Amino acid sequence: MIKLRLTNEYLAGPIFCPDTDRMGHVDIEDLPLSQKLKSKIIEWDSEYQATFNSDYPPDSGFITPEAELRHIAEGEKLAKLIQQELEKNYTVEYCR
């Protein structure tokens, strides 16, 4: 079984495999997911990437706590949808 994590990391993809023999970021296009779900994941990650402040990275982040909480809730939903589509061959967790 392959373990995957949906997470946000600046300047990196949103899906990571922590398994020692496969460790690294996973390209969404390499996963057997519906195009609709792939688009949702990309949109969710793009929202996070847009909060990056390249002039002063410590100032990066969501403008309001409410926006951040909404983003986290969406990530939790997406992780569940990914798990449903990948079924038994994968375990999917959301890490904030």
C-alpha positions in Angstrom: 0.0 0.0 0.0 1.3 3.4 -0.9 1.0 6.3 1.6 0.3 9.8 0.3 0.0 13.1 2.1 -1.9 16.1 0.8 -0.2 19.2 2.1 0.8 22.7 1.3 4.4 23.6 0.8 5.6 26.7 -1.0 7.2 26.1 -4.4 6.4 22.4 -4.3 3.5 20.1 -5.4 0.7 19.3 -2.9 1.1 15.6 -2.9 4.0 13.9 -1.1 4.9 10.2 -0.6 6.7 9.6 2.7 7.4 5.9 2.0 11.2 5.4 2.3 11.5 3.6 -1.0 9.4 6.2 -2.9 9.9 9.3 -0.9 9.2 12.6 -2.7 6.6 14.8 -4.3 4.1 13.0 -6.6 2.9 14.6 -9.8 -0.9 14.7 -9.7 -1.0 13.6 -13.4 0.7 10.3 -12.4 -2.2 9.4 -10.1 -5.3 7.6 -11.3 -7.6 10.4 -10.3 -10.5 12.0 -12.3 -9.7 15.1 -14.2 -12.3 17.0 -12.1 -10.5 16.1 -8.8 -7.1 16.9 -10.3 -8.4 20.3 -11.2 -9.7 20.9 -7.7 -6.4 19.9 -6.2 -4.5 22.2 -8.5 -6.9 25.1 -7.7 -6.5 24.5 -4.0 -2.7 24.4 -4.2 -2.7 27.5 -6.4 -4.7 29.4 -3.8 -2.0 28.5 -1.3 0.9 29.3 -3.6 -0.6 32.8 -4.2 0.0 33.6 -0.5 3.7 33.3 -0.9 5.6 36.6 -0.4 8.8 36.3 -2.5 10.1 39.6 -1.3 9.9 38.6 2.4 8.9 34.9 2.8 8.2 35.2 6.6 5.3 37.5 5.7 3.7 34.7 3.5 0.3 33.4 4.5 -3.4 34.0 4.2 -4.7 37.5 4.7 -7.3 36.4 7.4 -7.5 33.5 9.8 -11.0 32.7 8.3 -9.4 32.3 4.8 -6.8 30.0 6.2 -9.5 27.9 8.1 -11.6 27.6 4.9 -8.5 26.5 3.0 -7.7 23.8 5.6 -11.3 22.6 5.6 -11.1 22.3 1.8 -7.8 20.3 2.1 -9.5 17.9 4.5 -12.3 17.3 2.0 -9.9 16.9 -0.9 -7.9 14.3 1.0 -11.1 12.3 1.6 -12.0 12.5 -2.1 -8.5 11.4 -3.2 -8.8 8.4 -0.8 -12.2 7.5 -2.3 -10.9 7.6 -5.9 -7.6 5.8 -5.1 -9.4 3.2 -3.0 -7.4 0.4 -1.3 -4.0 0.7 -3.0 -3.3 3.9 -1.2 -3.7 5.6 2.2 -4.2 9.3 2.0 -3.8 11.8 4.9 -4.1 15.5 5.1 -1.2 17.4 6.8 -1.5 21.1 7.5 
